[in-house]
Each structure stands twice: as C-alpha cells, then as structure tokens.
C-alpha cells in the first residue's frame, strides 16, 4: 500500500513501532545516509548542515556496511538508497528494521513510485522519497509524522 502526498513523500508502509512524539527540541535527530554515490551523500550532508535540529550521524556506501555500522541508539532516521552493489537497500532495510524497529528508514532512489520493486512495500521502510525531492522541510515532516 502506498500513499503519496504533495511534495514527493510516499508512505509505503505503516510501522507502529517507528512512532515517536515528533519533537526535536532537546535532542538532535541523528540521520545516517546509505548510498553508493558519494555526490548524493555530500549533498545530503549539506542539506542536514542547513538544519538546526538534524545532524549527519554517519554514512555508508553499501547495505552490508549499514547493517554492520548502524547500531542501537546511533540513528533516528536512515536515508537508504534502493539500488546499491551487493546488498541492496530493501534487504538492508529489512535487516535494520528487524534489529531496530524504532529507527525510521526512508527508501530513496530516482525511480518513479510505480517503478519501485514490489518488495519495497514490506521491508520495514516507512516512506519512499525521490532523491530530487530531498529537502529540510520534507525531512522535518517525515520526522514529525514518524510514519
């Protein structure tokens, strides 16, 4: 099931465990970026640097490294590329979600919603965001809604 909102955020799954109270005031939202393209990781770092309440907590080039490096408590949101060499983003999301159900994982790619692999809808990700639509406003909205 998917629901797309104006502005490019498509909710693809509903996770009761990935809820929070939506506040950011006292703590920084820790964001991990998992993408095999260094240019996208740099652009995302710049977007996060422009946000007062969000911080880049880490980055990975592969799904395997994400599953290995993102530990309990080190991430609030993971921006996960779908297509990467080795373990893709869908399988990495499935494994992260199984180990850390409170982490909000957002699948990202340049695919149109209708071109997403079917497995994207049941891997534990709470949303799909086209890479071109990444913005401080959308990240804040994803965090506030929690799913």
C-alpha positions as a Markdown table, in Angstrom:
| # | Residue | x | y | z |
|---|---|---|---|---|
| 1 | Unk | 0.0 | 0.0 | 0.0 |
| 2 | Unk | 1.3 | 3.5 | -0.8 |
| 3 | Unk | 0.0 | 7.0 | -0.2 |
| 4 | Unk | 1.7 | 9.9 | -1.9 |
| 5 | Unk | 1.5 | 13.4 | -0.5 |
| 6 | Unk | 2.1 | 16.6 | -2.4 |
| 7 | Unk | 5.8 | 17.3 | -2.3 |
| 8 | Unk | 7.1 | 13.8 | -3.1 |
| 9 | Unk | 6.8 | 11.8 | 0.1 |
| 10 | Unk | 5.2 | 8.5 | -0.5 |
| 11 | Unk | 4.3 | 6.4 | 2.6 |
| 12 | Unk | 4.8 | 2.8 | 1.6 |
| 13 | Unk | 4.3 | 1.0 | 5.0 |
| 14 | Unk | 2.9 | 1.8 | 8.4 |
| 15 | Unk | 5.0 | 0.8 | 11.3 |
| 16 | Unk | 3.5 | 1.1 | 14.8 |
| 17 | Unk | 6.9 | 0.6 | 16.3 |
| 18 | Unk | 8.5 | 3.6 | 14.5 |
| 19 | Unk | 6.4 | 6.2 | 16.2 |
| 20 | Unk | 7.7 | 9.0 | 18.4 |
| 21 | Unk | 6.2 | 12.2 | 19.8 |
| 22 | Unk | 7.5 | 14.2 | 16.9 |
| 23 | Unk | 9.5 | 16.7 | 19.0 |
| 24 | Unk | 13.0 | 17.7 | 18.2 |
| 25 | Unk | 13.6 | 20.5 | 20.7 |
| 26 | Unk | 16.1 | 18.9 | 23.2 |
| 27 | Unk | 17.9 | 16.4 | 21.0 |
| 28 | Unk | 19.3 | 16.4 | 17.6 |
| 29 | Unk | 17.8 | 13.9 | 15.1 |
| 30 | Unk | 20.6 | 11.6 | 14.0 |
| 31 | Unk | 20.5 | 10.8 | 10.3 |
| 32 | Unk | 22.5 | 8.1 | 8.6 |
| 33 | Unk | 22.8 | 8.2 | 4.8 |
| 34 | Unk | 23.3 | 4.9 | 2.9 |
| 35 | Unk | 24.1 | 5.4 | -0.7 |
| 36 | Unk | 26.8 | 4.2 | -3.1 |
| 37 | Unk | 27.1 | 7.7 | -4.7 |
| 38 | Unk | 29.5 | 10.0 | -2.8 |
| 39 | Unk | 27.9 | 13.0 | -4.5 |
| 40 | Unk | 24.5 | 12.2 | -3.0 |
| 41 | Unk | 26.0 | 11.6 | 0.4 |
| 42 | Unk | 27.7 | 15.0 | 0.2 |
| 43 | Unk | 24.5 | 16.7 | -1.0 |
| 44 | Unk | 22.6 | 15.2 | 1.9 |
| 45 | Unk | 25.3 | 16.3 | 4.4 |
| 46 | Unk | 24.9 | 19.8 | 3.1 |
| 47 | Unk | 21.1 | 19.6 | 3.5 |
| 48 | Unk | 21.4 | 18.4 | 7.0 |
| 49 | Unk | 24.0 | 21.1 | 7.8 |
| 50 | Unk | 21.4 | 23.7 | 6.9 |
| 51 | Unk | 19.0 | 22.2 | 9.6 |
| 52 | Unk | 19.2 | 23.2 | 13.2 |
| 53 | Unk | 17.7 | 20.1 | 14.7 |
| 54 | Unk | 19.2 | 17.4 | 12.4 |
| 55 | Unk | 22.8 | 16.0 | 12.3 |
| 56 | Unk | 24.5 | 13.6 | 10.0 |
| 57 | Unk | 25.4 | 10.8 | 12.3 |
| 58 | Unk | 27.1 | 8.7 | 9.7 |
| 59 | Unk | 27.3 | 7.4 | 6.2 |
| 60 | Unk | 27.7 | 4.1 | 4.4 |
| 61 | Unk | 28.3 | 3.1 | 0.8 |
| 62 | Unk | 26.7 | -0.3 | 1.0 |
| 63 | Unk | 23.8 | -2.2 | 2.6 |
| 64 | Unk | 26.2 | -4.5 | 4.3 |
| 65 | Unk | 28.1 | -1.7 | 5.9 |
| 66 | Unk | 24.9 | -0.1 | 7.0 |
| 67 | Unk | 23.7 | -3.3 | 8.7 |
| 68 | Unk | 27.1 | -3.6 | 10.4 |
| 69 | Unk | 27.7 | 0.0 | 11.4 |
| 70 | Unk | 24.3 | 1.4 | 12.4 |
| 71 | Unk | 24.0 | 0.3 | 16.0 |
| 72 | Unk | 21.2 | 0.6 | 18.5 |
| 73 | Unk | 20.9 | 4.2 | 19.5 |
| 74 | Unk | 23.1 | 5.7 | 16.8 |
| 75 | Unk | 20.3 | 6.5 | 14.3 |
| 76 | Unk | 16.9 | 8.1 | 14.4 |
| 77 | Unk | 16.4 | 8.2 | 10.6 |
| 78 | Unk | 18.2 | 6.3 | 7.9 |
| 79 | Unk | 18.0 | 7.5 | 4.3 |
| 80 | Unk | 18.5 | 4.3 | 2.3 |
| 81 | Unk | 19.3 | 4.1 | -1.4 |
| 82 | Unk | 17.4 | 1.2 | -3.0 |
| 83 | Unk | 19.9 | 0.2 | -5.6 |
| 84 | Unk | 23.5 | -0.4 | -4.5 |
| 85 | Unk | 26.1 | -3.0 | -5.3 |
| 86 | Unk | 26.0 | -6.1 | -3.1 |
| 87 | Unk | 23.1 | -5.9 | -0.6 |
| 88 | Unk | 20.6 | -3.5 | -1.8 |
| 89 | Unk | 18.6 | -1.0 | 0.2 |
| 90 | Unk | 15.5 | -3.1 | 0.5 |
| 91 | Unk | 17.3 | -6.1 | 2.1 |
| 92 | Unk | 19.4 | -3.8 | 4.3 |
| 93 | Unk | 16.2 | -2.0 | 5.4 |
| 94 | Unk | 14.6 | -5.4 | 6.2 |
| 95 | Unk | 17.6 | -6.3 | 8.4 |
| 96 | Unk | 17.8 | -2.9 | 10.1 |
| 97 | Unk | 14.1 | -2.9 | 10.8 |
| 98 | Unk | 14.3 | -6.4 | 12.3 |
| 99 | Unk | 17.2 | -5.4 | 14.6 |
| 100 | Unk | 16.0 | -1.8 | 15.4 |
| 101 | Unk | 12.3 | -1.4 | 14.8 |
| 102 | Unk | 12.2 | 2.2 | 16.2 |
| 103 | Unk | 14.6 | 3.5 | 13.5 |
| 104 | Unk | 12.7 | 5.4 | 10.7 |
| 105 | Unk | 14.0 | 4.1 | 7.4 |
| 106 | Unk | 13.2 | 6.1 | 4.3 |
| 107 | Unk | 13.9 | 4.4 | 0.9 |
| 108 | Unk | 15.3 | 6.7 | -1.7 |
| 109 | Unk | 16.1 | 6.5 | -5.4 |
| 110 | Unk | 15.5 | 8.1 | -8.7 |
| 111 | Unk | 12.7 | 5.6 | -9.5 |
| 112 | Unk | 9.2 | 6.8 | -10.0 |
| 113 | Unk | 6.8 | 5.2 | -7.4 |
| 114 | Unk | 5.3 | 2.9 | -9.9 |
| 115 | Unk | 8.7 | 1.5 | -10.8 |
| 116 | Unk | 9.7 | 0.5 | -7.2 |
| 117 | Unk | 10.3 | -3.2 | -6.7 |
| 118 | Unk | 7.4 | -4.9 | -5.0 |
| 119 | Unk | 9.5 | -5.8 | -2.0 |
| 120 | Unk | 9.8 | -2.1 | -1.1 |
| 121 | Unk | 6.3 | -2.1 | 0.4 |
| 122 | Unk | 7.0 | -4.7 | 3.1 |
| 123 | Unk | 10.7 | -4.3 | 4.0 |
| 124 | Unk | 10.1 | -2.1 | 7.1 |
| 125 | Unk | 10.6 | 1.3 | 5.4 |
| 126 | Unk | 8.1 | 4.0 | 6.4 |
| 127 | Unk | 8.3 | 6.0 | 3.2 |
| 128 | Unk | 9.8 | 6.4 | -0.2 |
| 129 | Unk | 11.3 | 9.7 | -1.2 |
| 130 | Unk | 12.6 | 10.5 | -4.7 |
| 131 | Unk | 16.1 | 11.9 | -4.3 |
| 132 | Unk | 15.3 | 15.1 | -6.2 |
| 133 | Unk | 12.7 | 15.9 | -3.5 |
| 134 | Unk | 15.1 | 15.7 | -0.5 |
| 135 | Unk | 14.7 | 18.9 | 1.5 |
| 136 | Unk | 14.9 | 20.2 | 5.0 |
| 137 | Unk | 11.1 | 20.6 | 5.0 |
| 138 | Unk | 10.4 | 17.0 | 3.9 |
| 139 | Unk | 12.9 | 15.6 | 6.4 |
| 140 | Unk | 11.3 | 17.5 | 9.2 |
| 141 | Unk | 7.8 | 16.4 | 8.1 |
| 142 | Unk | 8.9 | 12.7 | 8.0 |
| 143 | Unk | 10.4 | 13.1 | 11.5 |
| 144 | Unk | 7.2 | 14.8 | 12.9 |
| 145 | Unk | 4.8 | 12.2 | 11.5 |
| 146 | Unk | 7.1 | 9.2 | 12.3 |
| 147 | Unk | 5.4 | 7.2 | 9.6 |
